[in-house]
C-alpha cells in the first residue's frame, strides 16, 4: 500500500485551526502538545517556537506559525538525513 495515499493530519493542523477560530485555549493546548513531541525528537528550535506560541497573541501566533512551518521543514529534512545513515 502506498503510504502517501493515506490522508494524515499535518503537525500544524491543530495550530492552524486554533488560529483560524481565534481560540487561545486551543492554541495553547495544540502548541504545548507539539512542543513535547518536538523535544522528544530533538527539534529544539521548533520547540522554542511552539513555547513562544503558547504565550503569544493571535497576531503573533500567526507570525510564529510561519516560522514554525519553515523550522519543521528544516528539522524534518535533517531527521530524514540522520535516519538514512
Biopython code that builds the backbone (N, CA, C, O; Angstrom):
import numpy as np
from Bio.PDB.StructureBuilder import StructureBuilder

atoms = [
    (1, "UNK", "N", (0.840, -1.192, 0.000)),
    (1, "UNK", "CA", (0.000, 0.000, 0.000)),
    (1, "UNK", "C", (0.882, 1.252, 0.000)),
    (1, "UNK", "O", (1.877, 1.313, 0.722)),
    (2, "UNK", "N", (0.527, 2.215, -0.784)),
    (2, "UNK", "CA", (1.258, 3.470, -0.874)),
    (2, "UNK", "C", (0.859, 4.371, 0.296)),
    (2, "UNK", "O", (-0.284, 4.822, 0.374)),
    (3, "UNK", "N", (1.813, 4.636, 1.217)),
    (3, "UNK", "CA", (1.525, 5.455, 2.389)),
    (3, "UNK", "C", (1.138, 6.880, 2.039)),
    (3, "UNK", "O", (0.454, 7.535, 2.824)),
    (4, "UNK", "N", (1.556, 7.379, 0.882)),
    (4, "UNK", "CA", (1.214, 8.744, 0.516)),
    (4, "UNK", "C", (-0.272, 8.889, 0.204)),
    (4, "UNK", "O", (-0.791, 10.005, 0.181)),
    (5, "UNK", "N", (-0.963, 7.777, -0.034)),
    (5, "UNK", "CA", (-2.387, 7.823, -0.339)),
    (5, "UNK", "C", (-3.245, 7.905, 0.924)),
    (5, "UNK", "O", (-4.436, 8.206, 0.846)),
    (6, "UNK", "N", (-2.648, 7.641, 2.079)),
    (6, "UNK", "CA", (-3.392, 7.671, 3.338)),
    (6, "UNK", "C", (-3.392, 9.095, 3.875)),
    (6, "UNK", "O", (-2.333, 9.628, 4.204)),
    (7, "UNK", "N", (-4.575, 9.726, 3.972)),
    (7, "UNK", "CA", (-4.595, 11.104, 4.469)),
    (7, "UNK", "C", (-4.272, 11.154, 5.964)),
    (7, "UNK", "O", (-4.871, 10.429, 6.759)),
    (8, "UNK", "N", (-3.342, 11.997, 6.333)),
    (8, "UNK", "CA", (-2.988, 12.178, 7.739)),
    (8, "UNK", "C", (-2.930, 13.665, 8.029)),
    (8, "UNK", "O", (-2.502, 14.451, 7.183)),
    (9, "UNK", "N", (-3.360, 14.055, 9.226)),
    (9, "UNK", "CA", (-3.292, 15.478, 9.559)),
    (9, "UNK", "C", (-1.846, 15.935, 9.691)),
    (9, "UNK", "O", (-0.981, 15.163, 10.106)),
    (10, "UNK", "N", (-1.592, 17.155, 9.348)),
    (10, "UNK", "CA", (-0.247, 17.689, 9.480)),
    (10, "UNK", "C", (-0.002, 18.097, 10.927)),
    (10, "UNK", "O", (-0.938, 18.239, 11.713)),
    (11, "UNK", "N", (1.237, 18.276, 11.256)),
    (11, "UNK", "CA", (1.595, 18.709, 12.602)),
    (11, "UNK", "C", (1.013, 20.079, 12.928)),
    (11, "UNK", "O", (0.710, 20.373, 14.084)),
    (12, "UNK", "N", (0.861, 20.899, 11.921)),
    (12, "UNK", "CA", (0.384, 22.262, 12.141)),
    (12, "UNK", "C", (-1.134, 22.405, 12.099)),
    (12, "UNK", "O", (-1.659, 23.464, 12.442)),
    (13, "UNK", "N", (-1.835, 21.380, 11.694)),
    (13, "UNK", "CA", (-3.281, 21.493, 11.528)),
    (13, "UNK", "C", (-4.007, 21.955, 12.800)),
    (13, "UNK", "O", (-4.836, 22.861, 12.713)),
    (14, "UNK", "N", (-3.735, 21.375, 13.971)),
    (14, "UNK", "CA", (-4.433, 21.866, 15.174)),
    (14, "UNK", "C", (-4.108, 23.327, 15.496)),
    (14, "UNK", "O", (-4.971, 24.067, 15.969)),
    (15, "UNK", "N", (-2.879, 23.733, 15.242)),
    (15, "UNK", "CA", (-2.486, 25.130, 15.458)),
    (15, "UNK", "C", (-3.203, 26.029, 14.466)),
    (15, "UNK", "O", (-3.712, 27.085, 14.842)),
    (16, "UNK", "N", (-3.247, 25.623, 13.208)),
    (16, "UNK", "CA", (-3.947, 26.404, 12.182)),
    (16, "UNK", "C", (-5.424, 26.573, 12.527)),
    (16, "UNK", "O", (-5.981, 27.661, 12.380)),
    (17, "UNK", "N", (-6.051, 25.497, 12.984)),
    (17, "UNK", "CA", (-7.465, 25.558, 13.346)),
    (17, "UNK", "C", (-7.688, 26.498, 14.535)),
    (17, "UNK", "O", (-8.656, 27.259, 14.550)),
    (18, "UNK", "N", (-6.812, 26.448, 15.513)),
    (18, "UNK", "CA", (-6.945, 27.317, 16.688)),
    (18, "UNK", "C", (-6.773, 28.784, 16.291)),
    (18, "UNK", "O", (-7.504, 29.648, 16.776)),
    (19, "UNK", "N", (-5.817, 29.065, 15.420)),
    (19, "UNK", "CA", (-5.608, 30.449, 14.968)),
    (19, "UNK", "C", (-6.817, 30.917, 14.155)),
    (19, "UNK", "O", (-7.290, 32.040, 14.333)),
    (20, "UNK", "N", (-7.311, 30.068, 13.273)),
    (20, "UNK", "CA", (-8.456, 30.436, 12.428)),
    (20, "UNK", "C", (-9.696, 30.726, 13.266)),
    (20, "UNK", "O", (-10.466, 31.632, 12.947)),
    (21, "UNK", "N", (-9.889, 29.959, 14.335)),
    (21, "UNK", "CA", (-11.068, 30.164, 15.188)),
    (21, "UNK", "C", (-10.802, 31.155, 16.320)),
    (21, "UNK", "O", (-11.694, 31.458, 17.113)),
    (22, "UNK", "N", (-9.561, 31.657, 16.388)),
    (22, "UNK", "CA", (-9.156, 32.617, 17.425)),
    (22, "UNK", "C", (-9.416, 32.055, 18.827)),
    (22, "UNK", "O", (-9.887, 32.761, 19.719)),
    (23, "UNK", "N", (-9.101, 30.783, 18.995)),
    (23, "UNK", "CA", (-9.304, 30.076, 20.269)),
    (23, "UNK", "C", (-7.965, 29.965, 20.986)),
    (23, "UNK", "O", (-7.164, 29.075, 20.699)),
    (24, "UNK", "N", (-7.734, 30.881, 21.924)),
    (24, "UNK", "CA", (-6.464, 30.921, 22.644)),
    (24, "UNK", "C", (-6.184, 29.676, 23.457)),
    (24, "UNK", "O", (-5.043, 29.217, 23.518)),
    (25, "UNK", "N", (-7.215, 29.121, 24.086)),
    (25, "UNK", "CA", (-7.027, 27.900, 24.871)),
    (25, "UNK", "C", (-6.608, 26.728, 24.004)),
    (25, "UNK", "O", (-5.718, 25.960, 24.368)),
    (26, "UNK", "N", (-7.253, 26.595, 22.858)),
    (26, "UNK", "CA", (-6.905, 25.507, 21.937)),
    (26, "UNK", "C", (-5.525, 25.717, 21.346)),
    (26, "UNK", "O", (-4.781, 24.756, 21.150)),
    (27, "UNK", "N", (-5.177, 26.960, 21.061)),
    (27, "UNK", "CA", (-3.840, 27.256, 20.558)),
    (27, "UNK", "C", (-2.793, 26.834, 21.582)),
    (27, "UNK", "O", (-1.788, 26.217, 21.229)),
    (28, "UNK", "N", (-3.024, 27.161, 22.833)),
    (28, "UNK", "CA", (-2.086, 26.785, 23.895)),
    (28, "UNK", "C", (-1.952, 25.263, 23.970)),
    (28, "UNK", "O", (-0.837, 24.743, 24.035)),
    (29, "UNK", "N", (-3.078, 24.546, 23.961)),
    (29, "UNK", "CA", (-3.045, 23.071, 24.032)),
    (29, "UNK", "C", (-2.311, 22.473, 22.836)),
    (29, "UNK", "O", (-1.478, 21.580, 22.998)),
    (30, "UNK", "N", (-2.619, 22.964, 21.637)),
    (30, "UNK", "CA", (-2.000, 22.417, 20.419)),
    (30, "UNK", "C", (-0.499, 22.687, 20.405)),
    (30, "UNK", "O", (0.291, 21.801, 20.083)),
    (31, "UNK", "N", (-0.108, 23.911, 20.754)),
    (31, "UNK", "CA", (1.312, 24.256, 20.762)),
    (31, "UNK", "C", (2.054, 23.473, 21.840)),
    (31, "UNK", "O", (3.171, 23.007, 21.617)),
    (32, "UNK", "N", (1.437, 23.333, 22.995)),
    (32, "UNK", "CA", (2.080, 22.613, 24.102)),
    (32, "UNK", "C", (2.298, 21.140, 23.738)),
    (32, "UNK", "O", (3.373, 20.589, 23.977)),
    (33, "UNK", "N", (1.281, 20.515, 23.163)),
    (33, "UNK", "CA", (1.409, 19.113, 22.768)),
    (33, "UNK", "C", (2.465, 18.907, 21.700)),
    (33, "UNK", "O", (3.239, 17.951, 21.754)),
    (34, "UNK", "N", (2.494, 19.804, 20.733)),
    (34, "UNK", "CA", (3.503, 19.701, 19.677)),
    (34, "UNK", "C", (4.891, 19.936, 20.246)),
    (34, "UNK", "O", (5.850, 19.276, 19.844)),
    (35, "UNK", "N", (5.004, 20.870, 21.178)),
    (35, "UNK", "CA", (6.312, 21.167, 21.786)),
    (35, "UNK", "C", (6.887, 19.921, 22.457)),
    (35, "UNK", "O", (8.076, 19.633, 22.317)),
    (36, "UNK", "N", (6.055, 19.190, 23.177)),
    (36, "UNK", "CA", (6.523, 17.974, 23.844)),
    (36, "UNK", "C", (7.056, 16.957, 22.828)),
    (36, "UNK", "O", (8.104, 16.349, 23.044)),
    (37, "UNK", "N", (6.340, 16.779, 21.742)),
    (37, "UNK", "CA", (6.773, 15.828, 20.709)),
    (37, "UNK", "C", (8.074, 16.285, 20.054)),
    (37, "UNK", "O", (8.960, 15.473, 19.787)),
    (38, "UNK", "N", (8.182, 17.577, 19.801)),
    (38, "UNK", "CA", (9.390, 18.108, 19.171)),
    (38, "UNK", "C", (10.613, 17.931, 20.069)),
    (38, "UNK", "O", (11.701, 17.613, 19.591)),
    (39, "UNK", "N", (10.429, 18.137, 21.355)),
    (39, "UNK", "CA", (11.550, 17.939, 22.280)),
    (39, "UNK", "C", (11.994, 16.481, 22.314)),
    (39, "UNK", "O", (13.182, 16.193, 22.460)),
    (40, "UNK", "N", (11.040, 15.566, 22.180)),
    (40, "UNK", "CA", (11.387, 14.135, 22.190)),
    (40, "UNK", "C", (12.288, 13.748, 21.027)),
    (40, "UNK", "O", (13.100, 12.831, 21.151)),
    (41, "UNK", "N", (12.153, 14.436, 19.899)),
    (41, "UNK", "CA", (12.984, 14.097, 18.729)),
    (41, "UNK", "C", (14.153, 15.056, 18.565)),
    (41, "UNK", "O", (14.888, 14.977, 17.580)),
    (42, "UNK", "N", (14.329, 15.956, 19.514)),
    (42, "UNK", "CA", (15.486, 16.843, 19.483)),
    (42, "UNK", "C", (15.342, 18.065, 18.595)),
    (42, "UNK", "O", (16.340, 18.701, 18.257)),
    (43, "UNK", "N", (14.122, 18.404, 18.213)),
    (43, "UNK", "CA", (13.886, 19.587, 17.378)),
    (43, "UNK", "C", (13.714, 20.803, 18.298)),
    (43, "UNK", "O", (12.614, 21.327, 18.469)),
    (44, "UNK", "N", (14.821, 21.225, 18.875)),
    (44, "UNK", "CA", (14.806, 22.244, 19.928)),
    (44, "UNK", "C", (14.324, 23.595, 19.419)),
    (44, "UNK", "O", (13.505, 24.236, 20.078)),
    (45, "UNK", "N", (14.805, 24.045, 18.268)),
    (45, "UNK", "CA", (14.388, 25.361, 17.750)),
    (45, "UNK", "C", (12.891, 25.380, 17.478)),
    (45, "UNK", "O", (12.222, 26.363, 17.797)),
    (46, "UNK", "N", (12.358, 24.323, 16.901)),
    (46, "UNK", "CA", (10.916, 24.247, 16.654)),
    (46, "UNK", "C", (10.155, 24.234, 17.980)),
    (46, "UNK", "O", (9.097, 24.853, 18.093)),
    (47, "UNK", "N", (10.682, 23.541, 18.969)),
    (47, "UNK", "CA", (10.045, 23.514, 20.290)),
    (47, "UNK", "C", (10.049, 24.898, 20.930)),
    (47, "UNK", "O", (9.085, 25.281, 21.592)),
    (48, "UNK", "N", (11.126, 25.646, 20.735)),
    (48, "UNK", "CA", (11.183, 27.015, 21.255)),
    (48, "UNK", "C", (10.108, 27.890, 20.608)),
    (48, "UNK", "O", (9.497, 28.726, 21.274)),
    (49, "UNK", "N", (9.883, 27.695, 19.327)),
    (49, "UNK", "CA", (8.845, 28.464, 18.639)),
    (49, "UNK", "C", (7.457, 28.110, 19.164)),
    (49, "UNK", "O", (6.613, 28.993, 19.319)),
    (50, "UNK", "N", (7.210, 26.834, 19.438)),
    (50, "UNK", "CA", (5.901, 26.464, 19.982)),
    (50, "UNK", "C", (5.732, 26.994, 21.400)),
    (50, "UNK", "O", (4.625, 27.364, 21.791)),
    (51, "UNK", "N", (6.808, 27.036, 22.170)),
    (51, "UNK", "CA", (6.728, 27.608, 23.520)),
    (51, "UNK", "C", (6.357, 29.088, 23.436)),
    (51, "UNK", "O", (5.537, 29.568, 24.219)),
    (52, "UNK", "N", (6.951, 29.804, 22.500)),
    (52, "UNK", "CA", (6.610, 31.214, 22.307)),
    (52, "UNK", "C", (5.153, 31.357, 21.867)),
    (52, "UNK", "O", (4.461, 32.293, 22.266)),
    (53, "UNK", "N", (4.705, 30.426, 21.049)),
    (53, "UNK", "CA", (3.336, 30.452, 20.558)),
    (53, "UNK", "C", (2.328, 30.262, 21.699)),
    (53, "UNK", "O", (1.234, 30.824, 21.665)),
    (54, "UNK", "N", (2.699, 29.473, 22.699)),
    (54, "UNK", "CA", (1.810, 29.249, 23.844)),
    (54, "UNK", "C", (1.481, 30.554, 24.563)),
    (54, "UNK", "O", (0.399, 30.690, 25.135)),
    (55, "UNK", "N", (2.398, 31.505, 24.540)),
    (55, "UNK", "CA", (2.236, 32.772, 25.261)),
    (55, "UNK", "C", (1.829, 33.928, 24.360)),
    (55, "UNK", "O", (1.590, 35.036, 24.842)),
    (56, "UNK", "N", (1.747, 33.681, 23.065)),
    (56, "UNK", "CA", (1.585, 34.763, 22.080)),
    (56, "UNK", "C", (0.136, 35.202, 21.908)),
    (56, "UNK", "O", (-0.803, 34.457, 22.188)),
    (57, "UNK", "N", (-0.011, 36.435, 21.441)),
    (57, "UNK", "CA", (-1.320, 36.912, 20.987)),
    (57, "UNK", "C", (-1.651, 36.166, 19.688)),
    (57, "UNK", "O", (-0.789, 35.501, 19.113)),
    (58, "UNK", "N", (-2.878, 36.280, 19.240)),
    (58, "UNK", "CA", (-3.265, 35.620, 17.988)),
    (58, "UNK", "C", (-2.458, 36.152, 16.810)),
    (58, "UNK", "O", (-2.023, 35.377, 15.957)),
    (59, "UNK", "N", (-2.255, 37.450, 16.755)),
    (59, "UNK", "CA", (-1.480, 38.036, 15.644)),
    (59, "UNK", "C", (-0.046, 37.521, 15.675)),
    (59, "UNK", "O", (0.515, 37.166, 14.638)),
    (60, "UNK", "N", (0.536, 37.482, 16.848)),
    (60, "UNK", "CA", (1.911, 36.979, 16.983)),
    (60, "UNK", "C", (1.961, 35.481, 16.685)),
    (60, "UNK", "O", (2.910, 35.006, 16.060)),
    (61, "UNK", "N", (0.958, 34.743, 17.122)),
    (61, "UNK", "CA", (0.917, 33.303, 16.860)),
    (61, "UNK", "C", (0.872, 33.015, 15.364)),
    (61, "UNK", "O", (1.499, 32.066, 14.893)),
    (62, "UNK", "N", (0.140, 33.825, 14.627)),
    (62, "UNK", "CA", (0.081, 33.644, 13.168)),
    (62, "UNK", "C", (1.456, 33.875, 12.547)),
    (62, "UNK", "O", (1.846, 33.152, 11.629)),
    (63, "UNK", "N", (2.188, 34.863, 13.030)),
    (63, "UNK", "CA", (3.543, 35.120, 12.526)),
    (63, "UNK", "C", (4.473, 33.974, 12.909)),
    (63, "UNK", "O", (5.271, 33.517, 12.090)),
    (64, "UNK", "N", (4.371, 33.511, 14.147)),
    (64, "UNK", "CA", (5.211, 32.406, 14.608)),
    (64, "UNK", "C", (4.889, 31.117, 13.864)),
    (64, "UNK", "O", (5.770, 30.280, 13.667)),
    (65, "UNK", "N", (3.654, 30.951, 13.455)),
    (65, "UNK", "CA", (3.244, 29.746, 12.736)),
    (65, "UNK", "C", (4.052, 29.606, 11.450)),
    (65, "UNK", "O", (4.486, 28.507, 11.105)),
    (66, "UNK", "N", (4.253, 30.705, 10.745)),
    (66, "UNK", "CA", (5.031, 30.648, 9.508)),
    (66, "UNK", "C", (6.494, 30.300, 9.786)),
    (66, "UNK", "O", (7.104, 29.536, 9.038)),
    (67, "UNK", "N", (7.047, 30.851, 10.844)),
    (67, "UNK", "CA", (8.422, 30.498, 11.240)),
    (67, "UNK", "C", (8.498, 29.027, 11.638)),
    (67, "UNK", "O", (9.454, 28.330, 11.298)),
    (68, "UNK", "N", (7.477, 28.563, 12.366)),
    (68, "UNK", "CA", (7.437, 27.171, 12.795)),
    (68, "UNK", "C", (7.354, 26.231, 11.593)),
    (68, "UNK", "O", (8.020, 25.196, 11.568)),
    (69, "UNK", "N", (6.546, 26.584, 10.604)),
    (69, "UNK", "CA", (6.435, 25.734, 9.406)),
    (69, "UNK", "C", (7.787, 25.577, 8.727)),
    (69, "UNK", "O", (8.156, 24.478, 8.314)),
    (70, "UNK", "N", (8.521, 26.671, 8.612)),
    (70, "UNK", "CA", (9.847, 26.611, 7.990)),
    (70, "UNK", "C", (10.804, 25.774, 8.830)),
    (70, "UNK", "O", (11.589, 24.995, 8.290)),
    (71, "UNK", "N", (10.741, 25.932, 10.137)),
    (71, "UNK", "CA", (11.639, 25.171, 11.018)),
    (71, "UNK", "C", (11.282, 23.690, 11.015)),
    (71, "UNK", "O", (12.171, 22.841, 11.071)),
    (72, "UNK", "N", (9.991, 23.371, 10.951)),
    (72, "UNK", "CA", (9.588, 21.962, 10.872)),
    (72, "UNK", "C", (10.095, 21.322, 9.577)),
    (72, "UNK", "O", (10.526, 20.169, 9.582)),
    (73, "UNK", "N", (10.044, 22.052, 8.495)),
    (73, "UNK", "CA", (10.565, 21.524, 7.230)),
    (73, "UNK", "C", (12.063, 21.261, 7.345)),
    (73, "UNK", "O", (12.552, 20.226, 6.891)),
    (74, "UNK", "N", (12.788, 22.194, 7.949)),
    (74, "UNK", "CA", (14.229, 22.030, 8.125)),
    (74, "UNK", "C", (14.529, 20.843, 9.035)),
    (74, "UNK", "O", (15.391, 20.022, 8.722)),
    (75, "UNK", "N", (13.822, 20.747, 10.158)),
    (75, "UNK", "CA", (14.059, 19.661, 11.112)),
    (75, "UNK", "C", (13.692, 18.306, 10.508)),
    (75, "UNK", "O", (14.385, 17.314, 10.734)),
    (76, "UNK", "N", (12.614, 18.267, 9.746)),
    (76, "UNK", "CA", (12.204, 17.018, 9.095)),
    (76, "UNK", "C", (13.270, 16.547, 8.110)),
    (76, "UNK", "O", (13.597, 15.361, 8.061)),
    (77, "UNK", "N", (13.798, 17.458, 7.345)),
    (77, "UNK", "CA", (14.866, 17.108, 6.389)),
    (77, "UNK", "C", (16.096, 16.585, 7.129)),
    (77, "UNK", "O", (16.705, 15.600, 6.714)),
    (78, "UNK", "N", (16.453, 17.247, 8.219)),
    (78, "UNK", "CA", (17.617, 16.815, 8.987)),
    (78, "UNK", "C", (17.384, 15.439, 9.617)),
    (78, "UNK", "O", (18.271, 14.586, 9.579)),
    (79, "UNK", "N", (16.215, 15.218, 10.188)),
    (79, "UNK", "CA", (15.916, 13.927, 10.792)),
    (79, "UNK", "C", (15.864, 12.810, 9.750)),
    (79, "UNK", "O", (16.271, 11.680, 10.021)),
    (80, "UNK", "N", (15.365, 13.128, 8.568)),
    (80, "UNK", "CA", (15.333, 12.146, 7.475)),
    (80, "UNK", "C", (16.758, 11.772, 7.072)),
    (80, "UNK", "O", (17.060, 10.603, 6.835)),
    (81, "UNK", "N", (17.620, 12.770, 6.999)),
    (81, "UNK", "CA", (19.018, 12.525, 6.658)),
    (81, "UNK", "C", (19.682, 11.641, 7.710)),
    (81, "UNK", "O", (20.399, 10.698, 7.373)),
    (82, "UNK", "N", (19.445, 11.943, 8.965)),
    (82, "UNK", "CA", (20.028, 11.167, 10.068)),
    (82, "UNK", "C", (19.505, 9.728, 10.027)),
    (82, "UNK", "O", (20.271, 8.782, 10.214)),
    (83, "UNK", "N", (18.205, 9.567, 9.784)),
    (83, "UNK", "CA", (17.614, 8.227, 9.763)),
    (83, "UNK", "C", (18.160, 7.388, 8.617)),
    (83, "UNK", "O", (18.173, 6.160, 8.702)),
    (84, "UNK", "N", (18.607, 8.030, 7.554)),
    (84, "UNK", "CA", (19.136, 7.311, 6.408)),
    (84, "UNK", "C", (20.565, 6.868, 6.540)),
    (84, "UNK", "O", (21.074, 6.152, 5.678)),
    (85, "UNK", "N", (21.228, 7.279, 7.604)),
    (85, "UNK", "CA", (22.634, 6.917, 7.790)),
    (85, "UNK", "C", (22.793, 5.472, 8.137)),
    (85, "UNK", "O", (23.915, 5.002, 8.327)),
]
sb = StructureBuilder()
sb.init_structure("model")
sb.init_model(0)
sb.init_chain("A")
sb.init_seg("    ")
for serial, (resi, resn, name, xyz) in enumerate(atoms, 1):
    if name == "N":
        sb.init_residue(resn, " ", resi, " ")
    sb.init_atom(name, np.array(xyz, "f"), 0.0, 1.0, " ", f" {name:<3s}", serial, name[0])
structure = sb.get_structure()
